[in-house]
Amino acid sequence: MTVKEIMDTSKDKMTKSCQVYQRDMIALRAGRANPQMLDRITVDYYGQQTPVNQVAGVSSPEARLLVISPWDPKMIPAIEKAIQKSDLGINPQNDGKIIRLNFPPTNEERRKELTKVARKSAEDTKVAIRSIRRDAIEQFKKLKKNSEITEDDLHEAEESIQKITDKFIKDVDDICAAKEKEIMEV
């Protein structure tokens, strides 16, 4: 492997870590209804586990309400059951045609808990990013040991991977700060 290949692989892994964190933050309930909250919920659709958003239209007509309109009305009980089993903590209400999810406003204590969850998840993501950096530096050192690169190349590669790491850690911090602000809004 060359220095460039190691850098590219590391950058890809860091990007994926950031994307996973961002997806987790979108799914974290902050008192506002967000159609992406249902992305991880799957329902049995003719023997296949299928995401809710692929068997129904999901909209948010109000800040604290999600409306799920199944394309096949026979899917309503299955969707309701999947939502009840999920970690959303919301009880669905249906009128035979659509399912409504009312999100109650979160209290101060719950908002503080959610910010702690967001921070812990951010810290875990940063640890993963630093681990990717450490692996890359070890690979650079192997290249140096095998005389494939010079001492200067090693130093330059370490500086470059550190800059990339710093950028991704800043991205995670920015995502976390935005989510905390969203959570703490009343």
Sequence and secondary structure as in RCSB ss.txt:
>XXXX:A:sequence
MTVKEIMDTSKDKMTKSCQVYQRDMIALRAGRANPQMLDRITVDYYGQQTPVNQVAGVSSPEARLLVISPWDPKM
IPAIEKAIQKSDLGINPQNDGKIIRLNFPPTNEERRKELTKVARKSAEDTKVAIRSIRRDAIEQFKKLKKNSEIT
EDDLHEAEESIQKITDKFIKDVDDICAAKEKEIMEV
>XXXX:A:secstr
  HHHHHHHHHHHHHHHHHHHHHHHHHS  SS  GGGGTT EEEETTEEEEGGGTEEEEEEETTEEEEEESSGGG
HHHHHHHHHHSTT    EE SS EEEE     HHHHHHHHHHHHHHHHHHHHHHHHHHHHHHHHHHHHHHTTSS 
HHHHHHHHHHHHHHHHHHHHHHHHHHHHHHHHHH  
